[in-house]
Amino acid sequence: MQQVLYIWWWNAYPTREAFIEELMKRDYDPFESKKKWKNNLWKDLWEDYQVAILDMPNKNIALYKEWKIQFEKTFEYLNDDQIIIAHSLWTIFILKYLTENNFPKRIKQLHLVSALIDDQDLPPEESYIWDFAFNTTKIPEIQNICENIFLYHSKDDTCVPISQWERLHKLLPTAKFEVFEDRWHMNIPEFPELIKNIRGN
């Protein structure tokens, strides 16, 4: 069965104190709707795809070296022709990994949603990428190992500005792309364009 790996959401902070300070600023509503497109991947794809939402360590104080260990533990369970979806700051993890390591399986599709490649133009609260930084000039090499690459971004995204997408698209000129006007950071209940592209419709 075709497999889908979804890599999502993290934050990096220079110190635990910085994380605690940010945590105090955040709103927390335990009754807030959890209807987001990542939670619907199983519902949308379960009949034809095996979907895994990867659980990575220390998501709020993330370190690349820890995530690399966890990510590589999945390899023994993977089939060829992988479909990989990465959202937001997670995109920098998969881009760094693919430019610095040999992924053991063929990648049929790579979907980068609200993609980040470095800390340029980010708002201060989002600008710390710690050891996820990498040599972005190697990004074009990914086109040699991914059969299809898809980029999705919204012009009104204030977390990862559209300028990040513009630079990434120049580095990946063969990638297919969808640019939206008003989906902010793609924290939306449904993502039909993504599902359509996965299914190849």
Solvent accessible surface area in square Angstrom, and as a share of the most:
residue,aa,sasa,rsa
1,M,144,0.64
2,Q,51,0.23
3,Q,17,0.07
4,V,0,0.00
5,L,5,0.03
6,Y,1,0.00
7,I,0,0.00
8,W,61,0.22
9,W,88,0.31
10,W,1,0.00
11,N,20,0.10
12,A,9,0.07
13,Y,27,0.10
14,P,66,0.42
15,T,68,0.39
16,R,148,0.54
17,E,126,0.57
18,A,29,0.22
19,F,23,0.10
20,I,81,0.41
21,E,100,0.45
22,E,37,0.16
23,L,87,0.43
24,M,157,0.70
25,K,138,0.59
26,R,82,0.30
27,D,145,0.75
28,Y,186,0.71
29,D,72,0.37
30,P,80,0.51
31,F,185,0.77
32,E,102,0.46
33,S,71,0.46
34,K,130,0.55
35,K,153,0.65
36,K,74,0.31
37,W,8,0.03
38,K,32,0.14
39,N,60,0.31
40,N,24,0.12
41,L,1,0.01
42,W,120,0.42
43,K,121,0.51
44,D,40,0.21
45,L,0,0.00
46,W,159,0.56
47,E,117,0.52
48,D,73,0.38
49,Y,27,0.10
50,Q,98,0.44
51,V,15,0.09
52,A,39,0.30
53,I,37,0.19
54,L,15,0.07
55,D,102,0.53
56,M,6,0.03
57,P,41,0.26
58,N,89,0.45
59,K,52,0.22
60,N,45,0.23
61,I,43,0.22
62,A,2,0.01
63,L,37,0.18
64,Y,15,0.06
65,K,127,0.54
66,E,53,0.24
67,W,0,0.00
68,K,57,0.24
69,I,108,0.55
70,Q,64,0.28
71,F,0,0.00
72,E,64,0.29
73,K,127,0.54
74,T,27,0.16
75,F,35,0.15
76,E,142,0.64
77,Y,151,0.57
78,L,13,0.06
79,N,63,0.32
80,D,62,0.32
81,D,45,0.24
82,Q,0,0.00
83,I,1,0.01
84,I,0,0.00
85,I,0,0.00
86,A,0,0.00
87,H,13,0.06
88,S,9,0.06
89,L,13,0.06
90,W,0,0.00
91,T,0,0.00
92,I,0,0.00
93,F,0,0.00
94,I,0,0.00
95,L,0,0.00
96,K,19,0.08
97,Y,4,0.01
98,L,10,0.05
99,T,15,0.09
100,E,90,0.40
101,N,38,0.20
102,N,146,0.75
103,F,24,0.10
104,P,70,0.44
105,K,62,0.26
106,R,144,0.52
107,I,5,0.02
108,K,66,0.28
109,Q,11,0.05
110,L,0,0.00
111,H,0,0.00
112,L,0,0.00
113,V,0,0.00
114,S,0,0.00
115,A,2,0.02
116,L,0,0.00
117,I,3,0.02
118,D,23,0.12
119,D,73,0.38
120,Q,96,0.43
121,D,94,0.49
122,L,19,0.09
123,P,30,0.19
124,P,119,0.75
125,E,101,0.45
126,E,40,0.18
127,S,40,0.26
128,Y,71,0.27
129,I,14,0.07
130,W,124,0.44
131,D,48,0.25
132,F,0,0.00
133,A,54,0.42
134,F,29,0.12
135,N,79,0.40
136,T,33,0.19
137,T,103,0.60
138,K,80,0.34
139,I,0,0.00
140,P,47,0.29
141,E,89,0.40
142,I,1,0.01
143,Q,46,0.20
144,N,129,0.66
145,I,80,0.40
146,C,9,0.05
147,E,117,0.52
148,N,36,0.19
149,I,7,0.04
150,F,17,0.07
151,L,1,0.00
152,Y,1,0.00
153,H,0,0.00
154,S,0,0.00
155,K,112,0.47
156,D,59,0.31
157,D,7,0.04
158,T,94,0.54
159,C,24,0.14
160,V,2,0.01
161,P,27,0.17
162,I,42,0.22
163,S,29,0.19
164,Q,0,0.00
165,W,31,0.11
166,E,79,0.36
167,R,63,0.23
168,L,0,0.00
169,H,44,0.20
170,K,163,0.69
171,L,45,0.22
172,L,0,0.00
173,P,87,0.55
174,T,101,0.59
175,A,7,0.06
176,K,105,0.45
177,F,101,0.42
178,E,58,0.26
179,V,50,0.28
180,F,25,0.10
181,E,113,0.51
182,D,114,0.59
183,R,57,0.21
184,W,106,0.37
185,H,15,0.07
186,M,0,0.00
187,N,64,0.33
188,I,29,0.15
189,P,71,0.44
190,E,88,0.40
191,F,4,0.02
192,P,80,0.50
193,E,38,0.17
194,L,0,0.00
195,I,27,0.13
196,K,112,0.47
197,N,26,0.13
198,I,5,0.02
199,R,82,0.30
200,G,63,0.60
201,N,119,0.61
